[in-house]
């Protein structure tokens, strides 16, 4: 598949003989609902003819074109939202993000994001490489994941940090509470990740020989065995969307509280309900990298937030 007009026209070949919306979802990084809307708007062609119905049966080998409207990039506005700063200089800032905060504005979250807070805190001095909606953003963590992330204030810092993320030379460690007790207690999950065929909003483990997705590697080790769950540390070699969540779910130890990939063990449901714990138990606890301008090695750590500490306290210690 190629992108011929600056991400405005997607072209390629259909792989499966099935419904049009399903066939396109398999080869284009778009949800079936998005594809249905584009068909209704007359923006999809199959074998040179405009598609009129998402349920039309298509044949493998058919060519397609999807005409995408220019992506909206709304101007993010500064907002006086408190943030916890772990480090800051003229080129970058390291922030300890709370659970529940979205990193940058997007559909459904036009404001109240970390970017809005940073624009106020940094008085607009963020790298422009990410565009007006994502100034300074080099990487993200999920809305309901807490912990450390680095944001670029200068373009030189942005480019240098992006290179380190691309070559996987940064140190990233997460603390998580997963269901059950991994056996063995430590190990590595090396499994390719990409969009789920069943739900394009979710990620899934793909076959090793798949042409879709990207390779992903997560190293884990058990720190504490708790009642029906475990406190574990995960170190990432790669940084894929939902990587820790999907990898742990794939080996039968989904994160406690994960609304997408997890199922809380029945024995823990009363505790989870009593605590009101409604997010994935995942915290970006350590972040280390080479300062892209000064060349100094920097390393930061963040303590577990109160809700995860309480979860660990309430689940007790099964090895006592």
C-alpha positions in Angstrom: 0.0 0.0 0.0 1.3 3.4 -0.8 0.5 6.9 0.3 0.5 9.0 -2.8 -0.7 12.5 -1.7 0.7 13.3 1.7 -1.5 10.8 3.5 -4.6 12.0 1.6 -5.0 9.1 -0.8 -4.3 5.5 0.1 -4.0 2.9 -2.7 -3.3 -0.8 -2.7 -4.6 -4.3 -3.4 -7.3 -6.1 -1.5 -6.1 -9.4 0.0 -9.3 -11.2 0.9 -12.6 -12.0 -0.8 -15.1 -10.7 1.7 -17.1 -7.6 2.5 -15.6 -4.3 1.3 -15.4 -2.7 4.7 -13.7 -5.7 6.2 -11.3 -6.2 3.3 -10.2 -2.6 3.5 -9.8 -2.7 7.3 -7.3 -5.6 6.8 -5.0 -3.6 4.5 -5.6 0.0 5.6 -4.9 1.3 9.1 -8.5 2.4 9.5 -11.5 1.1 11.5 -14.4 -0.4 9.7 -16.6 2.4 11.0 -14.2 5.0 9.5 -14.3 3.1 6.2 -18.1 3.0 6.2 -18.2 6.7 6.7 -15.7 7.3 3.8 -17.8 5.0 1.5 -20.9 7.0 2.4 -19.0 10.2 1.5 -18.0 8.8 -1.9 -14.3 8.7 -1.1 -13.6 5.0 -1.8 -13.1 3.4 -5.2 -12.6 -0.3 -6.1 -11.2 -1.1 -9.5 -11.6 2.5 -10.6 -15.4 2.7 -9.7 -16.9 4.5 -6.7 -18.0 2.1 -3.9 -21.6 2.6 -2.8 -22.0 0.0 0.0 -19.8 -1.3 2.8 -21.3 -4.7 2.5 -20.4 -5.2 -1.2 -18.5 -8.4 -1.8 -15.1 -7.8 -3.3 -12.5 -10.2 -4.7 -8.9 -10.7 -3.7 -6.6 -8.8 -6.1 -9.0 -5.9 -6.6 -7.3 -2.5 -6.5 -8.7 0.3 -4.2 -8.3 4.0 -3.5 -9.3 5.7 -0.3 -9.4 9.5 -0.5 -8.8 10.9 3.0 -9.6 14.5 3.8 -6.7 16.6 5.2 -6.3 15.7 8.9 -7.5 18.3 11.3 -4.8 19.7 13.5 -6.5 22.1 15.9 -4.5 24.7 17.8 -4.0 23.6 21.3 -4.5 26.4 23.9 -2.5 26.9 27.0 -4.3 25.9 30.2 -3.2 26.4 33.8 -3.2 22.7 34.8 -0.9 21.5 37.5 1.9 19.1 36.4 4.7 17.4 38.3 8.1 18.2 36.7 10.9 15.8 37.3 13.4 17.7 35.2 13.5 20.8 33.0 16.1 22.8 31.0 16.1 24.9 27.9 15.7 21.9 25.6 13.5 19.4 27.3 11.1 18.7 30.2 10.4 15.4 31.9 6.9 15.1 33.4 5.4 12.6 35.8 1.9 12.3 34.3 -1.1 11.3 36.4 -3.5 8.5 35.4 -6.5 10.0 33.6 -4.6 12.7 31.7 -4.5 12.5 27.9 -1.2 13.4 26.4 -2.3 15.6 23.5 -5.6 16.9 22.1 -7.6 14.6 19.8 -11.2 13.8 19.0 -13.1 13.5 22.2 -10.3 15.2 24.2 -10.0 18.8 22.8 -8.4 20.2 25.9 -7.4 19.4 29.5 -4.4 17.4 28.1 -0.8 17.4 29.0 0.0 19.5 25.9 -2.4 22.2 27.1 -0.7 22.2 30.5 2.8 22.3 29.0 1.9 25.2 26.7 1.0 27.2 29.8 4.0 26.0 31.9 6.6 26.4 29.1 4.9 29.7 27.8 4.6 28.2 24.3 8.3 27.1 24.1 7.8 23.6 22.8 9.3 21.9 19.6 7.1 22.6 16.6 8.0 19.3 14.9 4.9 17.6 16.2 2.5 20.2 14.8 0.2 22.6 16.6 -1.8 19.8 18.3 1.2 17.8 19.4 4.0 20.3 20.1 7.0 18.7 21.7 5.5 15.3 21.9 8.2 12.6 21.2 6.4 9.6 22.7 3.2 8.9 24.6 1.8 6.8 27.4 -1.9 5.9 27.6 -4.4 8.1 29.2 -4.9 5.7 32.2 -1.2 4.8 32.5 0.7 7.0 35.0 4.4 7.9 35.0 7.3 9.5 33.2 7.6 10.9 29.8 10.0 13.4 28.1 8.8 16.3 26.0 11.0 18.4 23.6 11.2 22.1 24.0 13.6 22.6 21.1 13.7 21.1 17.6 17.2 19.9 18.2 16.1 18.0 21.3 13.0 16.6 19.4 15.2 15.2 16.6 17.7 13.8 19.0 15.2 12.1 21.3 13.2 10.8 18.3 16.4 9.1 17.1 16.9 7.4 20.5 13.3 6.1 20.5 13.8 4.8 16.9 17.0 2.9 17.7 15.6 1.7 21.1 18.6 3.0 23.1 16.5 4.6 25.9 15.9 2.9 29.2 12.2 2.4 29.9 10.8 0.4 32.8 7.2 0.0 33.9 5.7 -1.4 37.2 2.5 -3.3 36.7 0.1 -5.5 38.7 -1.0 -8.5 36.6 -3.4 -11.3 37.2 -2.0 -14.5 38.5 1.6 -15.5 39.1 3.8 -15.8 35.9 5.7 -19.1 35.6 8.6 -18.8 35.2 8.7 -15.7 37.3 10.7 -13.8 34.7 11.0 -14.0 30.9 10.7 -12.3 27.6 7.7 -11.8 25.3 8.9 -11.5 21.7 5.6 -11.1 19.7 4.7 -9.0 16.7 2.0 -6.4 17.4 -0.6 -4.8 15.0 -4.2 -3.9 14.7 -6.7 -6.6 15.7 -8.7 -8.0 12.8 -11.8 -8.2 15.1 -11.6 -4.7 16.5 -9.5 -2.1 14.8 -9.3 0.0 17.9 -7.4 -2.8 19.7 -3.9 -4.1 19.2 -3.2 -7.9 19.0 -0.3 -10.3 18.7 0.2 -11.3 15.1 2.0 -14.3 13.5 5.8 -13.9 13.2 5.5 -14.1 9.4 2.8 -11.5 9.2 3.5 -8.6 6.8 1.5 -6.3 9.1 2.4 -4.8 12.5 5.8 -4.4 14.0 8.1 -6.5 16.1 7.9 -5.9 19.8 10.0 -7.2 22.8 9.1 -7.0 26.5 11.2 -8.4 29.3 9.4 -9.0 32.6 10.3 -10.2 36.1 8.2 -10.8 39.2 9.0 -8.4 42.1 6.2 -9.7 44.5 3.7 -12.5 44.5 0.4 -11.1 45.8 -2.9 -12.8 46.3 -4.1 -13.9 42.9 -1.9 -11.3 41.3 1.8 -10.1 41.0 3.8 -6.9 41.0 6.1 -7.1 38.1 8.6 -5.0 36.3 8.6 -4.7 32.5 11.5 -3.4 30.5 10.9 -2.5 26.9 13.2 -3.0 23.9 10.5 -1.5 21.7 7.7 1.0 22.3 4.6 -0.1 20.5 1.0 1.0 21.2 -0.3 -0.9 24.2 2.8 -3.1 24.2 2.9 -4.1 27.8 -0.8 -4.6 28.0 -1.1 -6.8 25.0 2.1 -8.8 25.6 1.1 -9.7 29.2 -2.5 -10.6 28.2 -1.1 -12.8 25.5 0.7 -15.0 28.1 -2.4 -15.2 30.3 -1.4 -12.4 32.8 -3.4 -9.4 31.8 -3.1 -6.2 33.8 -5.5 -5.8 36.7 -8.1 -3.2 35.8 -7.4 -3.2 32.1 -10.8 -2.5 30.5 -9.7 -3.5 27.0 -7.3 -6.5 27.3 -7.9 -7.8 30.8 -10.4 -9.7 32.9 -9.9 -9.3 36.7 -9.7 -12.7 38.5 -13.0 -13.4 40.3 -11.3 -13.5 43.7 -10.1 -9.9 43.2 -13.3 -8.3 42.0 -14.6 -7.4 45.5 -11.2 -5.7 46.3 -11.2 -3.9 42.9 -14.8 -2.7 43.4 -14.1 -1.5 47.0 -11.1 0.4 45.9 -12.8 1.9 42.8 -9.8 0.9 40.8 -10.9 1.4 37.2 -7.7 1.7 35.2 -4.9 -0.6 34.0 -2.4 -1.1 36.8 0.5 0.3 34.9 3.1 2.9 35.8 6.1 4.2 33.8 8.5 4.1 36.7 11.9 4.7 35.1 13.2 6.7 32.1 16.8 7.1 31.0 18.3 8.6 27.9 21.2 10.7 26.6 20.5 14.4 26.6 20.3 15.1 22.9 22.1 18.5 23.2 24.5 18.2 26.1 25.4 14.5 25.7 24.9 13.9 29.4 23.3 10.7 30.6 20.0 11.3 32.4 18.0 8.9 34.5 14.7 9.5 36.3 12.4 7.4 38.6 8.9 7.8 39.8 7.3 6.2 42.9 4.1 4.1 42.5 1.0 6.3 42.7 -1.3 6.0 45.6 -3.9 4.0 43.9 -1.5 1.3 42.8 0.1 1.2 46.3 -3.3 0.7 47.8 -4.1 -2.1 45.4 -0.9 -3.9 46.4 -1.5 -3.3 50.1 -5.1 -4.7 49.8 -4.2 -7.8 47.8 -1.7 -8.8 50.4 1.3 -11.1 50.1 0.6 -14.8 49.2 4.2 -15.8 50.2 3.8 -14.7 53.8 
